[in-house]
Amino acid sequence: MVNVKSKIIGLIGLLLTVTIVFVCSYQIYLNVGHVHNYFSPKLTSVIAAEDASDGWKPIIFDGKDSIEYDSIFWHKAITNGANSDRNVLLRVKDAKGDIVIEEFQVSPGTSKHLDHLNNDTKYFFEIKAEEGQFILNAT
């Protein structure tokens, strides 16, 4: 009888400990910026194109002029936010200025996967768009 009670108390203690560890870990993931950015990397750029020009313009993501996929958690995708005004044309260059991915179109609310990009390499994104506001996310 005592043996069964101690097993039940031990099992309850184990479940309680696992639950506390899980909840605390999830709260750390949600609320600690460095941890969240490591496991769910995302860079954002808000672009207000004032004139429809035929030239390519560099994209600045969160103050950075390039993206380096330095974690296994990157999805290597670019998303044109659903609230963007219209389609955008994008292209990707490497540090030497060579075009790695030719121009491609991304419609509002859709993503384009960039599986051909390598890890630990700097890439520069450029945009060609008509007049409007665009929200681009690199994940």
N, C-alpha and C positions, 0 to 999 in steps of 0.2 A: 504494500500500500504506500509506504513512504517512498519507495523506489519510483513508482508511477508518478507521484506528485512532484518529485524532483525532476523527472524527465519533462513533465508538462511545463514546469516553471523554467527549465533550461530552454525549451523550445520557444516559449513566449519571449524570454529574454533575447534569444537569438533573432527572432522576427522583429522585435522592437529595435534592436541594434542595427539590423540591416535597413529597416525603414528610416531610421534617423540618419544613417550614412547616406542613403539615396536622396533624401530630401535636402540635406545640407549640401551635397555635391551639386544637385540641380540648382539650388539657390546661388551657389558660387558661380556656376556656368552662366546663369542669367544676369547676375549683378556685378560681376568683376569683369571690367572691360577687356583686360589682357587675355583672360581665359576665354571669354566669349569670342573675341576676334581671332584667337588661335584655332578654335574648333569650328567656327563659322565665319571665315573671312569674307568681307564684303567692302567694296569701295564704291562711292557714289560721286557722280558728277551732275551738276545742274547747269545746263547750257541755255543761254538766252541768245539765239541767233537773231540778229537785228536786220540782216540783209541776206538775200539769197545770192551767194557768190559761188562761183565754180571752183574755188580753191579749197584745199584741204586745210583744216585748222586742228591744232593739237588739242587733246582732251586732257584736262587736269582732274584726276580722281583724288578727292580729299587732300588737296594740296600737293599731290605727287604727279609729276609729269610722265611717270612710267609705272608699270606694274611688273612685279617679279613674283612668279608663282613659287613661293618658297616653302610651301606646306602641302602635305598630302590631302588636306581637307579642301583645297580649292576645287571648284567644279569646272573651272575654265570656261565660263560662259559670260556673255554680255547680254543684258536685258534692257530694252527700251521700255521705260515705265508706262503703265496703262494711261496715265494722265498726260503723257507727252502729246504734243500737237499733231505730229504726223510721222511718217517713216523717215528714217535716217540712213545715210550711207556711211559705212565705217570701213576702215582698213587698219592693218597692224604692221608696224615696222620693228626691226630689231635695232640694237644699239649702233650698228654701222649705217643705218638709214635704208637698208634693203627692205623691200616689201615682203613680208612673211606670208600674209594672207591678203589676197586681192580684195578689192571693194566688195562688200556684201551689204544687203539691206536688212534692216530690222524694223518691223512694224511695232506700233504701240502695243504694249502688253505681251510681247513675245520675246523669246530669247534665241540666241545663236550660240551653239556650243563650239568652242575653239580647241578641239582635241589635239590639233597638230602642234600646239605650243608646248615648249619644253619647260621643265622645272628649272629654277635657279638661273633664269635668263631674263634680262630686262626687255620689256616690250613697250612700245609707244603706240597709242591709239590716236587715230585722226578721224575727224568727222567732216562730212559735207552734207549740209541740210538747208532746206528752205527756211524762211523766216518763221520763228516760233520758239517755244520753250520745250526743252527735252530733259528728261531725267534718265540717266544711264547708270546701271548698276553692274559692277564686275564682281562675280562670285566664283 
